Amino acid sequence: MRLKPVSGSSRSPTAFVIVALAFLITMTGTTLPTAIYHDYQLQYGFATPVITLIYAVYAVGVFGALLIVGNWSDQLGRRRMLIAGLCLSAASAVCFLLSDGLLGLMLGRLLSGISAGIFTGTATVAVIELVELAPPAWRQHATLVATASNMLGLGCGPLLGGILVDIAPWPTRLPFAVHLGLVMVAILAMIGVPETVQLPHRIKLAGQKMSLPVSVRETFIPAAVAGFAGFMVIGFFAAVAPELIRTELGFHGTVLIGAIVFLFFLSSACGQVVQAHLALPWRQPSGCLSLIVGLLGVVVCAVEESLGALLIGTIAAGLGQGISFRAGLSDISAKSPPSQRAEVTSSFFVILYIAISAPVIGIGFAVQAVGIQRATIIFSSATAILVAVALLLLIRRQAAATAS
């Protein structure tokens, strides 16, 4: 049962914007180190596998938050959980500010992951609930605003970090000081956001269950394979692409590197918009085809050392990731039994966040063994094959549906 804001529905548009911006700020912090990893390598002498390990620790925090506190906002309230997520994001920024080595950086990434895990579910639901009290024209865009806030936040991190590293002093400290300031403003603003759920008289906290009913498996498997591949690409652009741009293309400016990573996430957000205008049966296949084109562009970039190929690959891969992710999530949600929808969705997100961590660690070791060029070609080719498998599963499912 939902509650109206204490001071009436006129506050809900402001609250909607506050939660969306808090979501964006939190996710910005999760990718803020992308533009700074090279400075960590120079300062501490880290090899590429260490950098990818620091990046991947983030996913451990996301796992823990999704599985342990994923449904706590139903018991404790959306606002309390969002403020808790912001506080963890602030603690992450403090860890990076005070860090003097590997342990501090890994702790910062872990706290950032927990914060993102809280926001991934809670902020999405809160935005949708708050927009129901906003002007009618806003309501159809609620889910898009939530998912776009996520992706644009991920893209703003490398861009903001790249700008501050290039034009300001203290490259390993100042970006986190700026982010800490933004988080503190968001915490203060969040205090005035109305609660949207009726809190129970007796609080019962439990972990988020995961399940995969037989009725949804045919839909879940190709969506999960495509989503896995898409999030592998996210991990590549956030953790490995900066080194490819530096070593193979010869561009060392962190603003350019941050802008290319931002372009990927911007394209992903655009893909989420585009998928709504595609015919339903073609949404996921279109996303897969675009992902394959994008990955081929990355391969051409690695072979020919071409910035143009990288830009084309970045846009195509981002569009494909956005289309396949949003279409797959919508398809899974529609086909899941209502009583198990949250559990099935949690299973989907766990698979996605495995993809954003484990393969990236693997490519980090591959870079150390065979170099960034060959590692990129191997990674992109293997991921394209995985997407092709998802595409074949989707085509087979559609053919079976047509035949029946």
C-alpha positions, 0 to 999 in steps of 0.5 A: 500500500502506497502513501501520498506525500505529506504535503500533497502531490505537488511535491512529487515532481520535485521528489521524482527529480531528486531520486533520479538525480541521486541515482545518477550521482551514485552511479557516477561514483561507481565508474569515476575511477575509470579515468584514474586507473592509469594514475594508480598504475603509475603511482603504485606500480600496479599491473593490468590484472590488479587494475581489473581486480580493483574494478571487479571488486565492485561487483562483489558489493553489488552481489551482496546488496542485491541478494541480502538487502534487495527487498529491504525497502519494502520493510524499511522504506524507500527513503531510508534505503536510498539514504543508506545507499548514498551514505555508502557512496560517501564512505566509498569516496572517503576511502578513495580520498584517504587511500594509500594503496591496494586495500584502500582502493578495493575497500572503496570499490566494495562500498561503491558496489554495495551502494549501487546494489541498493540503488539498482532496485530501490531507486528504480522502484522509487522513481516509478512510484513517485511519478505516479503522483506527477503530471500524467505526461511523465508517467509513461517515461518513469521506467526509462528515466530510472534505467537512463539515470543508471546508464548515464550515471555510469557514463558521467563517471569517466567523463567527470574524472577525465576532465578533472584529471586533465585540468585540475591538480590532485588527479587521484583525490579531487574527483572523489572530493567533488563526488563526495560533495555531490553525494552530500547534497543528494543526502540533504535533498533526499531527507525531504522526499516523501515515503511511497510505501506503507511500512509494516508494523512488524519489520521482517528482514530477509534476503532476496530469493532467486528462482527460475520457474519452468514457464519463464526459462525459454524467455530467460535463457536467450535474454540472460545470454545476451545480457551477459554479453552486453555487461561483459562489454560494459566491463571492457569499456569501463576497465580495459578500453582506456588502456587500449586507447592509450597503448594502441591508438596513442591517445593519452588525454583522459578527457578523450578517454572519458568521452569515449567511455561516456559515448558507450553509456550514452548510446546504451541510454539511447538504445533503451529509448530506441527499443520501444519503437521497434516491433516487439519480436525484433527488439532483442534480435536487433540488440544482438545484431547491433552488439555484434557490429559493435564488437567487430568494430572493436576488433577492427580498431585493435587490428588497424589501430583505428579511432574511427572503428572504435567510435563506430564500435562504441556507438553500435555496442552501446546501442545493442547493449541498451536495446537487448538489456531493456527488451530482455528485462521487459520480456522476462518481467512480462513472462514471470509469474507475478508472485515470483517476478522479483526473484526472477529479476534478481536472478537476471541481475546476478547473472549480469553482474557476474558478467561485469566482473569475472570476464574482465578479470580474465581479460586483465590476465590476458593483457599481461600474457599476450598484450592488449591488442590480442587480448582485445581481439580474443575478448571481442571475438568470444563475446560476439560468438556468445551474442550470436548464440543468443541471437540463434536462440531468439530466432529459434524461439520465434520460429517455434512461436510462429509455427504454433 
